[in-house]
Amino acid sequence: MPETPAGERVGPGTEEIWSAVERILNSRAMRGCNRLVQLLTFVVSSTLRGEATQLKETTIGVSVFGRSPDYDPKLDTIVRSQGWRLRAKLKKYYASEGADERIIIDIPVGHYVPTFHVREEVEAGR
């Protein structure tokens, strides 16, 4: 895990995050959910490239869901509905297959920028 010059932990590294993403993408929870796979991959890669400020509903609609650049997200709610579905799938994954996952990827409601957390201790016995 990356550290500051003072030796403090700053969160998971890129390689660790991509390993966690791969486990999520290959999970039963995501099986057959191609749009959600594309959405998760896009928001994680954009964030890790330092482009989190560009993760807006319109940008995602165009880049992930093939909408035209002039589409109106107030009329076409694909990004919001798929974002909701992705959050539900992540919750399901961490409650089952990912219960022992060390890296937690979350997409806060109302945003599309994922956050990455390290679960310091996983409950024993799982």
N, C-alpha and C positions, 0 to 999 in steps of 0.2 A: 504494500500500500504506500502511496506517495507520502512524503513527510515534508514539513517546513524545515528551514535551516535549523530551527530550535528542536527538531525531532518530533514535532507534534504531527499526529495523523491528520490528513486533509481529505480523506475519502478514498474510494476505490480508484484504481488506475484504469486506463483505457482498455488494456488487455483483459483485466478482470471483469470490466463491464461487458465487453463483447462476449466473453465466455458465459456470463449470466444471460445475456440476450439469446445466445444460441440455445441454452437449456430451455428458455421460455418458448422460443420458436419451435423447438422439437417436442414440446410437451403435449399431452393429451388435450389440455385446455385449449390449445391453439390449433389443433388438427383441423384442417379444412377451412381455416379462417384466413384466406389469402390476403384480403384487404387489411385485416388487423396486423398481419405479418408485415405488410408493406408500410403501414402507418407506424408501427413500433420501430422498424428499421430506419425509417426516414427521420423520425423525431430524435432518436438516439444519435444517428450519424450526424445530423445537423448540429446537435448540441455539442458533441465531441469535437466537431470542426470549429467550434466557436461561433456558430451562426444561430444561436438560440433566439436572438432578437428578431429573426426573420420567420420564426415559427408562428405564423398568423393563420387564421382560418382560411383566408383566400389562398395563401401560398400553398398550404397543404391540399386544398381542393384541387388546385391546378397540378401540383407536382405528384401527388399520390393518387388522386381519384380521377385525373384526366379531364377536369372541368376546364372550360375556356377561361382565359384571363379576365373576361368581363362578367363572369358568373356572379350572381347575387346570393351570398350565404344566408340572407334572410329568407329567401324563397327556396333554396336548396340546402337542406340541413345535413348533408352527408357527413361533413367533418364532425359536427357535434354529435350526431348519432353514433358514428363509428368510434369517436373518442370515448363516449359513454360505454360502448360495448368493450373497448379495449381495457378500460379501467375495471370493468366487471370481470373480464378474463384474467387480468393480473391478480385481482383479489382472490379469484378461484384458484389460480395457480399457487399463490403463497399459502393458501389454506389447505392445499393437498400436496401435490407433487413437489412444490417448492417450499414446503414447511421447514426444511433444513437449509434452505438457501441462505448464504451468507450475505449476498448482495441483493438489496431490495431496490427495485426500479418502480418509481411511482410517477404518475402524471396527475398533479393536483387538479381538482375540478376548476373549470374556468380558464385553464391554461393548457398549453400543448408542449411545454418544456418539461422534459422528465427530470426527476431528481434521483440521485443515486446515493443510497445509504448502506453502511456496513452494519449488519446485525452482529454485535460483538459476541453475544452468546446465543447459541441455539439450545432450546430446551433439551435436556438429556432425555433419552428414551424414545426419541422419534426416529 
